[in-house]
Amino acid sequence: MSASADNIISVRNLKVGYKDRVILSGINFEVRRGEVFAILGGSGSGKSTLLKNMIGLYTPMAGEVLINGKNMVTAYGDERLRLLRSFGVLYQSGALLGSMTVLENVKLPLDVFTDLPELAKDLIALSKLRQVDLKASSTRLPSELSGGMVKRAALARALVNDPGILFLDEPSAGLDPITSAGLDALFRNLSRGWGITLVMVTHELPSIYAVADRVILLDAETKTIVAEGNPHDLRDHATEPLVRHFFRREAA
Ligand SMILES: Nc1ncnc2c1ncn2[C@@H]1O[C@H](COP(=O)(O)OP(=O)(O)OP(=O)(O)O)[C@@H](O)[C@H]1O
């Protein structure tokens, strides 16, 4: 089997930053189909910047982001649109529209990208709400939901186009540990049960150990990746002080 057959995302020699300020360079890694991949690092190490460059919100200074073999950086027109539709994104805030019900929020991408009849859109959106265990709240407004429920509703919306890849920016930010653990279980189910590839930015160690198959650790000082691998292996076997410290800071 070729090394690339299982890779759904390849990041090659990526250099990212703002104006002429380089935040990260020499970034190389692969994300394997179906895995939960976490981008880790201290505050300001460039996790969100890397994610935003991967999903096409920013243009890298150099390098490639291949998604299903297609370069996100240079894709334009219909090819770019197809690439954008091949993944979902869960933003940190959830970004639900306050004046719309949960169901209407989840349907939004179908309104934009398809001309399906309303009934079909309702059925698809309801099936996604069931997938995240939120079907009973479909007629509620976002203001009537808890923080964890807002995340689930936003997740249903990110899943509504049946993406093969889901990008998540700090999905547990601001949630209590129990709600956060519930979301982790949902992420595991999306990966193991539905075969969706998850790429998440996080610094919640319990979540990392609970769901991530592989991780990269970014470092603001050297502006690059300082460790890559399974988080349990890195915790138990890493010898570099910086890496040991990151993975053991809260571990028993
Ligand atoms: N829009 C922007 N314009 C200029 N500089 C930015 C912008 N966004 C982030 N930065 C800078 O880029 C660096 C990396 O920020 P980034 O938000 O990617 O880090 P992070 O690892 O996600 O941090 P955190 O965990 O605190 O969210 C920081 O020095 C930050 O000040």
The ligand as an ORCA input file, in Angstrom:
! r2SCAN-3c Opt
* xyz 0 1
  N      -5.330     38.382     12.341
  C      -4.082     38.445     12.838
  N      -3.234     39.410     12.444
  C      -1.963     39.480     12.929
  N      -1.441     38.603     13.826
  C      -2.255     37.619     14.245
  C      -3.616     37.480     13.788
  N      -4.153     36.389     14.388
  C      -3.193     35.875     15.192
  N      -2.060     36.613     15.107
  C      -0.798     36.337     15.810
  O      -0.312     35.068     15.392
  C       0.256     34.344     16.486
  C      -0.402     32.992     16.577
  O      -1.766     33.177     16.916
  P      -2.841     31.993     16.879
  O      -4.148     32.572     17.285
  O      -2.741     31.274     15.601
  O      -2.250     31.057     18.049
  P      -2.964     29.902     18.852
  O      -1.922     28.858     19.046
  O      -4.223     29.498     18.171
  O      -3.258     30.616     20.228
  P      -4.436     30.408     21.327
  O      -4.276     29.029     21.901
  O      -4.138     31.462     22.338
  O      -5.754     30.615     20.607
  C       0.080     35.212     17.722
  O       1.277     35.903     17.968
  C      -1.012     36.184     17.310
  O      -0.845     37.424     17.956
*
